[in-house]
């Protein structure tokens, strides 16, 4: 991207959207966001295939309200009115940009679709994860610095 002076790159294929953005003087931001979830799971070759075949927490199911696969989940009776922000990748979960910085999202915080709620480090790249839902954070489900899997629930959100 530096050699060609590109600052943004976006590609979408088979329900998966990848956007890479470079800001001069900052770390590169890479956002991998699944788009509309297909009715039947689509498995691709690669490191996420094994976790995609075991949707223990509803990772491979169609989302409520037609949201991207990250936020969708199977809804139990005690989960009605709640949605989960899920990890779009395997990596290390961080609640803040640095140990000295405040968390991106606290319990009680109101979020909208483009609110950054955490960072997931994958292959030495810090990926800002956006909420992609509207609501209020009611529970943080992962501790900062812990490894996360694709589709793992990160935040529980009460919908308005």
C-alpha positions as CSV (number, residue, x, y, z in Angstrom):
1,X,0.0,0.0,0.0
2,X,2.9,2.4,0.7
3,X,4.5,1.8,-2.7
4,X,1.4,2.6,-4.6
5,X,0.1,5.4,-2.2
6,X,-3.1,3.5,-1.5
7,X,-4.9,4.5,1.6
8,X,-8.0,2.3,1.3
9,X,-8.6,-1.1,-0.2
10,X,-11.9,-3.0,-0.1
11,X,-13.0,-6.4,-1.6
12,X,-16.2,-8.3,-1.3
13,X,-16.7,-12.0,-2.3
14,X,-19.2,-14.7,-1.4
15,X,-20.6,-12.8,1.6
16,X,-17.2,-11.8,3.1
17,X,-16.0,-8.2,3.0
18,X,-12.4,-7.2,3.7
19,X,-11.4,-3.5,4.1
20,X,-7.9,-2.4,4.7
21,X,-7.2,1.3,5.5
22,X,-3.8,2.9,5.9
23,X,-3.5,6.2,7.8
24,X,-0.2,8.1,7.5
25,X,1.7,8.0,10.8
26,X,-0.7,5.4,12.4
27,X,-0.8,1.6,12.6
28,X,-2.6,0.1,9.6
29,X,-6.3,-0.8,10.4
30,X,-7.6,-4.0,8.9
31,X,-11.3,-4.7,9.2
32,X,-12.7,-8.1,8.1
33,X,-16.4,-8.0,8.3
34,X,-18.7,-10.8,7.2
35,X,-21.7,-9.5,5.2
36,X,-25.1,-11.1,5.0
37,X,-25.0,-14.6,6.5
38,X,-26.0,-17.3,4.0
39,X,-28.8,-19.8,4.9
40,X,-26.4,-22.7,4.9
41,X,-22.9,-22.5,6.2
42,X,-20.2,-21.9,3.6
43,X,-16.8,-23.3,4.6
44,X,-13.6,-22.1,3.1
45,X,-10.2,-23.6,3.3
46,X,-7.9,-22.0,5.8
47,X,-7.3,-21.6,9.5
48,X,-10.9,-20.8,10.4
49,X,-12.4,-23.9,8.9
50,X,-12.2,-26.0,12.0
51,X,-13.9,-23.4,14.2
52,X,-16.6,-22.8,11.5
53,X,-17.5,-26.5,11.6
54,X,-18.2,-26.3,15.4
55,X,-20.8,-23.6,15.9
56,X,-21.1,-24.3,19.6
57,X,-22.4,-20.8,20.4
58,X,-24.4,-20.3,17.3
59,X,-21.6,-18.8,15.2
60,X,-22.8,-20.4,12.0
61,X,-26.5,-19.7,12.4
62,X,-28.5,-16.9,10.7
63,X,-28.5,-13.7,12.7
64,X,-31.5,-12.1,14.3
65,X,-32.6,-8.9,12.6
66,X,-30.6,-9.9,9.5
67,X,-27.3,-8.7,11.1
68,X,-23.9,-9.9,9.9
69,X,-22.8,-13.3,11.2
70,X,-20.7,-11.7,13.9
71,X,-23.7,-10.3,15.8
72,X,-26.2,-13.1,15.0
73,X,-26.9,-15.9,17.4
74,X,-29.4,-18.6,18.4
75,X,-31.7,-16.9,20.9
76,X,-32.7,-18.7,24.2
77,X,-35.7,-17.5,26.2
78,X,-33.4,-15.7,28.7
79,X,-31.6,-14.0,25.7
80,X,-34.7,-12.4,24.1
81,X,-34.0,-8.8,23.4
82,X,-30.2,-9.3,23.5
83,X,-27.7,-9.7,20.7
84,X,-24.1,-10.7,20.8
85,X,-21.1,-9.0,19.2
86,X,-18.9,-11.8,18.0
87,X,-15.3,-12.1,17.0
88,X,-14.9,-12.0,13.2
89,X,-11.4,-13.7,13.5
90,X,-9.0,-15.6,15.6
91,X,-6.7,-13.5,17.7
92,X,-6.0,-11.7,21.0
93,X,-8.8,-9.6,22.4
94,X,-8.0,-6.1,23.8
95,X,-10.6,-3.8,25.4
96,X,-8.4,-0.7,24.9
97,X,-5.8,0.7,22.6
98,X,-3.1,0.5,25.2
99,X,-2.9,-0.6,28.9
100,X,-3.0,3.0,30.0
101,X,-6.0,3.9,27.8
102,X,-9.7,3.6,28.9
103,X,-11.7,0.7,27.4
104,X,-13.5,1.3,24.1
105,X,-16.8,0.0,25.5
106,X,-17.9,-0.4,29.2
107,X,-21.0,-2.0,30.6
108,X,-23.8,0.5,30.2
109,X,-22.2,2.2,27.2
110,X,-24.6,2.9,24.3
111,X,-23.2,1.7,20.9
112,X,-24.2,2.2,17.3
113,X,-23.1,0.3,14.2
114,X,-19.8,2.1,13.7
115,X,-18.8,2.2,17.4
116,X,-15.4,0.6,18.0
117,X,-15.8,-1.8,20.9
118,X,-12.4,-3.5,21.0
119,X,-9.3,-4.5,19.1
120,X,-8.4,-8.0,18.1
121,X,-4.7,-8.6,17.3
122,X,-4.1,-11.1,14.6
123,X,-0.7,-11.7,13.0
124,X,0.7,-8.5,14.7
125,X,-2.1,-6.4,13.1
126,X,-4.4,-4.5,15.4
127,X,-8.0,-4.9,14.0
128,X,-10.6,-2.4,15.3
129,X,-13.9,-4.3,15.8
130,X,-17.1,-2.3,15.3
131,X,-20.3,-3.1,17.1
132,X,-22.5,-3.4,13.9
133,X,-25.5,-3.2,16.2
134,X,-27.4,-0.5,18.1
135,X,-28.0,-0.9,21.8
136,X,-26.4,-0.9,25.3
137,X,-23.5,-3.1,26.4
138,X,-24.8,-5.2,29.3
139,X,-21.9,-7.6,29.7
140,X,-18.3,-7.9,28.5
141,X,-17.7,-11.7,28.0
142,X,-13.9,-11.8,27.4
143,X,-11.0,-10.5,29.5
144,X,-8.5,-8.2,27.9
145,X,-5.4,-10.1,26.7
146,X,-7.3,-13.4,26.2
147,X,-7.2,-15.4,23.0
148,X,-10.5,-15.5,21.1
149,X,-11.9,-17.8,18.3
150,X,-13.9,-16.9,15.2
151,X,-17.5,-16.5,16.2
152,X,-16.8,-16.3,19.9
153,X,-19.2,-14.0,21.8
154,X,-17.4,-10.8,23.0
155,X,-20.2,-8.5,24.2
156,X,-23.8,-8.9,25.2
157,X,-25.9,-6.0,23.9
158,X,-29.5,-5.1,24.9
159,X,-31.4,-3.9,21.8
160,X,-33.4,-0.6,22.1
